[in-house]
């Protein structure tokens, strides 16, 4: 949700609420013209929307993004009270672009430079709550005395609304960082009016009619791109997803033609730790580089990506985490074994611990950080050396020598047919 001005001769504000549909298109679904940007008015506006959707608990609203307006924050908080009114909790987030602009306005000048840099890091880079809190605390130490209270109330107390780490659990939230979709819609309204000057002459009813007219011109049609001829299974993906993949394909081919080597190593399951892959769990430019060089994509990989959208659109990202998006495919016939998933899960946990360790030591001086890193790696090597040196046949022989039978080993590991807690574990940990 966002608001804009200069849409009528009374200078009332136009509020717009947009939702993202199942194929990733942003649709303007509700508007309000109001003389004031007041939290009580915004709350009543959102109550009307809830009534249209069937009342509290009837809709599927999970997340709400606004700019850093205090009125909009209060309106959303009062309108969506979650469990208090017997409805699903709605998480409220602030537009990252507006948060950055607020940061620039309030922490400008050489005295605030270091504090600004620390908060900017928390806004754009810190992926854990501990790292974010360290950055905010560092900002408070570096800030002038008269800015400390501002950082405490607007950044520390509200860190769950704006911080980068607060979005890490959801692919959907990593895709939706700003209110740019609403900004684009408001721009479209004004440009279709032959400039802002014409809109400022509209009456309230004239402005409403103009908004409805432009809304009717927004046509969304699923189409197949020309590149689908080369990759037929691409047709199974929503058209916006096709465009995302083709854009990554062009970037990867361009990098390869310029002689660049892939920045990320190729994993067994064709995964990458770049931002695009973490957002969408789809082939990124780095994977396309490998595809251009040695043709790594198989029908199995395309089937896996198409499987994501087999029964749904973008809502596949709503109920899943970036840790493991396509769990169901491994339960399908011909999918990877559950043991492979458990190995991958352990490796991901080790990497997560290492990233947390790096963030924890980031405030140390270079020498201390290097010494801590060496100690951590030596400890890891001591723990994993026996496993890394042990061959598969030798490991099986040692297990048998201890009296274990193959069927006992399968039962001990949970087995592929054991649904007792493995599936729940991946969801709970996510």
C-alpha positions in Angstrom: 0.0 0.0 0.0 1.1 3.5 -0.8 -0.3 7.0 -1.4 0.2 9.7 -3.9 -0.9 13.3 -4.3 -1.8 15.7 -7.2 -4.6 13.5 -8.4 -7.5 16.0 -7.9 -8.2 19.7 -7.5 -8.9 19.3 -3.7 -5.4 17.9 -3.2 -6.8 14.8 -1.5 -4.5 11.8 -1.2 -5.0 8.7 -3.3 -4.3 5.4 -1.5 -3.8 2.2 -3.5 -3.7 -1.4 -2.2 -2.1 -3.9 -4.7 -1.9 -7.7 -4.4 0.3 -10.1 -6.3 -1.7 -12.8 -8.1 -0.7 -16.5 -8.7 1.5 -15.7 -11.7 3.4 -12.8 -10.0 1.4 -9.9 -11.5 0.6 -6.9 -9.3 -3.1 -5.9 -9.4 -4.5 -2.7 -8.1 -7.5 -4.0 -6.1 -8.7 -1.1 -3.9 -8.4 2.7 -3.8 -9.2 5.4 -1.3 -9.4 9.2 -1.7 -8.8 10.9 1.7 -8.2 14.5 2.7 -5.8 13.4 5.4 -3.1 10.8 5.9 -4.4 9.6 9.2 -4.0 6.3 10.8 -7.6 6.0 11.9 -8.8 6.6 8.4 -6.4 4.1 7.0 -7.6 1.6 9.6 -11.2 2.0 8.5 -10.2 1.7 4.9 -8.5 -1.6 5.6 -11.5 -2.8 7.7 -13.7 -2.2 4.6 -11.3 -4.4 2.5 -11.5 -7.1 5.1 -15.3 -7.0 5.0 -15.2 -7.3 1.2 -12.9 -10.4 1.6 -15.4 -12.1 4.0 -14.4 -10.7 7.3 -11.5 -11.5 9.7 -9.8 -14.7 8.9 -11.5 -15.1 5.5 -8.7 -13.9 3.3 -5.3 -15.3 2.7 -3.3 -12.1 3.6 0.1 -13.0 5.0 2.3 -9.9 4.5 1.7 -6.2 4.1 4.3 -3.7 2.9 4.1 0.0 3.2 6.5 2.9 3.2 7.8 4.3 6.5 4.8 6.6 7.1 3.8 6.5 10.8 0.1 6.8 9.8 0.3 3.8 7.5 2.1 1.8 10.2 -0.5 2.5 12.8 -3.4 1.9 10.4 -2.0 -1.6 9.4 -1.3 -2.5 13.0 -4.8 -1.5 14.2 -6.6 -3.1 11.3 -4.9 -6.5 11.4 -4.7 -7.8 15.0 -4.2 -11.4 14.1 -5.0 -13.9 16.8 -6.7 -11.3 18.9 -9.6 -11.2 16.4 -9.4 -14.9 15.5 -7.5 -14.4 12.3 -4.1 -15.3 10.8 -1.2 -13.1 11.9 -0.3 -10.5 9.2 3.4 -9.6 9.2 4.0 -5.9 8.4 7.2 -4.8 6.6 8.5 -1.5 5.4 9.6 -0.7 1.9 13.4 -0.9 1.8 13.8 2.0 -0.6 11.8 4.3 1.6 13.7 3.1 4.7 17.0 4.0 2.9 15.7 7.5 2.0 14.7 8.0 5.6 18.1 6.9 6.7 19.8 9.4 4.4 17.5 12.3 5.6 18.1 11.7 9.3 21.7 10.6 9.4 23.5 13.0 7.0 26.8 14.7 7.5 30.3 13.5 8.5 29.3 13.1 12.2 26.7 10.5 11.2 28.7 8.7 8.5 29.7 5.7 10.5 26.3 5.2 12.1 24.7 5.5 8.6 27.1 2.8 7.2 26.2 0.4 10.1 22.5 0.8 9.6 22.8 0.5 5.9 24.6 -2.8 6.3 21.7 -4.0 8.5 19.2 -2.8 5.9 20.8 -4.5 2.9 23.2 -7.2 4.0 22.9 -8.6 7.5 21.1 -12.0 7.1 20.8 -12.9 10.8 19.2 -11.2 13.7 22.4 -11.3 15.7 24.4 -9.6 12.9 21.6 -7.0 12.5 21.6 -6.2 16.2 25.4 -5.9 16.2 25.2 -3.4 13.4 22.5 -1.3 15.1 24.5 -1.3 18.4 27.6 -0.2 16.5 25.5 2.6 14.9 24.4 3.8 18.3 27.9 3.8 19.6 29.1 5.8 16.6 26.2 8.2 16.4 26.2 11.7 17.9 24.5 11.9 21.2 21.4 13.7 19.8 20.8 10.9 17.3 21.0 7.9 19.7 17.3 8.1 20.8 16.2 8.3 17.1 18.2 5.1 16.3 16.8 3.4 19.4 13.1 4.2 18.7 13.0 4.1 14.8 15.6 1.4 14.1 16.2 -0.8 17.1 12.6 -1.0 18.3 11.3 -1.5 14.8 14.0 -3.8 13.3 11.5 -6.6 12.5 9.8 -4.2 10.1 12.7 -3.1 8.0 15.7 -5.3 8.5 17.1 -7.7 5.8 17.3 -10.6 8.2 13.5 -10.5 8.9 12.8 -11.5 5.3 15.3 -14.4 5.0 12.8 -17.1 6.0 10.6 -16.5 2.9 11.3 -16.6 -0.8 8.3 -14.4 -1.3 9.6 -11.7 0.9 13.0 -11.8 -0.7 11.2 -11.1 -4.0 9.1 -8.2 -2.6 11.4 -5.7 -0.9 9.7 -2.4 -1.9 6.5 -0.7 -2.9 7.8 -0.1 -6.4 4.7 -1.8 -7.9 2.4 0.8 -6.3 4.8 3.6 -7.4 4.6 2.3 -10.9 0.9 2.1 -10.9 0.6 5.7 -9.6 3.0 6.8 -12.3 0.8 5.0 -14.9 -2.3 6.9 -13.7 -0.6 10.3 -14.0 1.1 9.6 -17.4 -2.2 8.5 -18.9 -3.7 11.8 -17.8 -1.4 13.7 -20.1 0.6 15.0 -17.2 0.0 15.9 -13.6 -1.5 19.3 -14.6 -4.6 17.6 -16.0 -5.1 15.4 -12.9 -4.9 18.4 -10.6 -8.1 19.6 -12.4 -10.1 16.5 -11.7 -13.0 16.4 -9.2 -13.1 13.5 -6.8 -15.5 11.6 -9.0 -13.4 12.4 -12.0 -10.3 11.1 -10.3 -12.1 7.9 -9.4 -13.4 7.4 -12.9 -9.9 8.0 -14.3 -8.4 5.4 -11.9 -11.0 2.8 -12.9 -10.5 3.5 -16.6 -6.7 3.0 -16.4 -7.3 -0.1 -14.3 -9.4 -1.6 -17.1 -6.5 -1.1 -19.5 -4.1 -3.3 -17.5 -4.4 -6.6 -19.3 -2.4 -9.6 -18.1 -2.2 -12.5 -20.4 0.0 -15.6 -20.0 2.0 -16.1 -23.1 4.9 -18.3 -24.3 8.1 -16.6 -25.1 10.1 -17.6 -28.3 12.8 -19.2 -26.2 10.2 -21.9 -25.3 11.0 -23.5 -28.7 14.5 -24.3 -27.5 13.3 -25.4 -24.0 9.8 -26.8 -24.4 9.3 -27.4 -20.6 9.7 -23.7 -20.1 6.0 -23.5 -21.3 4.9 -25.1 -18.1 6.1 -22.1 -16.1 4.1 -18.8 -15.7 5.0 -16.1 -18.2 6.6 -13.8 -15.7 8.8 -16.7 -14.5 9.7 -17.4 -18.1 10.9 -13.8 -18.5 13.0 -14.1 -15.3 14.7 -17.3 -16.5 15.4 -15.9 -20.0 16.8 -12.7 -18.4 19.2 -14.9 -16.4 20.0 -16.9 -19.5 21.1 -13.8 -21.3 23.2 -12.6 -18.4 24.9 -16.0 -18.1 25.6 -16.2 -21.9 26.9 -12.6 -21.9 29.3 -13.3 -19.0 30.6 -16.5 -20.8 31.1 -14.6 -24.0 33.2 -12.0 -22.2 35.4 -14.8 -20.8 34.1 -14.6 -17.2 34.3 -17.7 -15.1 31.3 -18.7 -12.9 31.6 -17.1 -9.5 29.8 -20.0 -7.7 30.7 -23.7 -7.7 28.3 -26.1 -9.4 26.5 -28.2 -6.8 25.3 -31.8 -7.3 21.7 -30.7 -7.5 22.4 -27.5 -9.6 21.9 -25.1 -6.7 23.6 -21.7 -6.2 23.9 -19.4 -3.2 23.4 -16.2 -5.2 20.5 -13.9 -4.4 18.4 -14.7 -7.4 18.5 -18.5 -6.7 17.7 -17.9 -3.0 14.7 -15.8 -4.1 13.2 -18.0 -6.8 14.9 -21.5 -6.6 15.3 -21.3 -10.4 18.3 -21.4 -12.8 20.3 -18.2 -12.2 22.9 -16.7 -14.5 25.7 -18.7 -12.9 23.9 -22.0 -13.7 23.3 -20.7 -17.2 27.1 -20.2 -17.6 27.6 -23.8 -16.8 24.8 -24.7 -19.3 26.5 -22.6 -22.0 29.9 -24.2 -21.4 29.0 -27.9 -20.9 25.2 -28.3 -21.1 24.4 -29.3 -17.5 20.6 -28.9 -17.7 18.7 -32.2 -18.2 15.1 -33.0 -18.6 15.2 -34.0 -14.9 16.1 -30.4 -13.9 13.5 -28.8 -16.1 10.9 -31.2 -14.7 11.9 -30.2 -11.2 11.6 -26.5 -11.9 8.2 -27.0 -13.7 7.0 -29.1 -10.8 7.1 -26.0 -8.6 4.3 -24.4 -10.6 2.4 -27.6 -11.6 -0.6 -26.9 -9.4 -0.1 -23.2 -8.6 1.5 -20.0 -9.5 3.6 -17.6 -7.3 1.8 -18.8 -4.2 4.2 -21.7 -4.1 6.6 -19.2 -2.4 4.1 -18.2 0.2 4.2 -21.3 2.3 7.8 -22.4 1.7 11.2 -21.4 2.9 14.3 -20.9 0.9 16.0 -23.7 2.9 14.0 -26.4 1.1 11.4 -25.3 -1.5 10.7 -28.5 -3.4 10.4 -31.1 -0.6 7.5 -32.9 -2.3 9.5 -33.7 -5.4 11.9 -35.9 -3.4 8.9 -38.0 -2.2 7.8 -38.6 -5.8 8.8 -41.7 -7.7 12.3 -41.4 -9.1 13.2 -38.5 -6.7 16.4 -38.3 -4.7 16.6 -40.4 -1.6 15.8 -39.1 1.8 19.3 -39.9 2.9 20.7 -37.5 0.3 18.4 -34.8 1.8 19.7 -35.5 5.3 23.3 -35.2 4.1 22.5 -31.9 2.4 20.7 -30.7 5.4 23.8 -31.4 7.6 26.1 -29.6 5.2 23.8 -26.6 5.0 23.7 -26.4 8.8 27.5 -26.4 9.0 27.6 -23.6 6.4 25.0 -21.7 8.3 27.1 -22.0 11.5 30.2 -20.8 9.6 28.3 -17.7 8.2 27.1 -16.9 11.8 30.6 -17.3 13.0 31.9 -14.9 10.4 29.3 -12.3 11.3 30.1 -12.7 15.0 33.8 -12.0 14.3 33.3 -9.3 11.8 33.8 -6.6 14.4 37.2 -7.9 15.4 40.4 -6.6 14.0 41.9 -8.5 11.1 44.5 -10.5 13.0 42.1 -11.6 15.7 39.5 -12.5 13.1 42.0 -14.6 11.1 43.2 -16.5 14.2 39.6 -17.3 15.2 38.9 -18.5 11.6 41.9 -20.8 11.7 40.9 -22.2 15.0 37.3 -22.8 13.7 38.6 -24.6 10.6 41.0 -26.8 12.5 38.2 -27.8 14.8 36.0 -28.7 11.8 38.8 -30.7 10.2 39.4 -32.7 13.4 35.7 -33.6 13.5 35.3 -34.5 9.8 38.7 -36.1 9.0 37.6 -39.6 9.9 34.6 -39.3 7.6 36.5 -37.7 4.7 39.2 -40.4 4.8 36.8 -43.3 5.1 35.7 -44.9 1.8 32.2 -46.1 1.3 33.1 -49.8 1.3 35.3 -49.4 4.4 32.5 -47.6 6.2 30.0 -50.3 5.4 32.5 -53.0 6.5 33.1 -51.2 9.8 29.4 -50.9 10.4 28.9 -54.6 9.7 31.8 -55.5 12.0 29.9 -53.8 14.8 27.0 -56.2 14.2 24.7 -53.9 12.1 22.6 -55.5 9.3 21.7 -53.5 6.2 18.0 -53.6 7.2 18.9 -52.4 10.7 20.8 -49.5 9.1 17.9 -48.5 7.0 15.5 -48.5 10.0 18.1 -46.6 12.1 18.4 -43.8 9.5 14.6 -43.4 9.3 14.2 -45.1 5.9 12.5 -43.7 2.9 9.1 -45.1 4.1 9.3 -43.6 7.6 7.1 -40.5 7.7 7.3 -40.2 11.5 9.4 -37.0 11.8 11.7 -36.4 8.9 9.3 -34.4 6.9 8.1 -32.5 9.9 11.7 -31.8 10.9 12.5 -30.0 7.6 9.4 -27.8 7.9 10.0 -27.1 11.6 13.6 -26.2 11.1 12.7 -24.0 8.1 
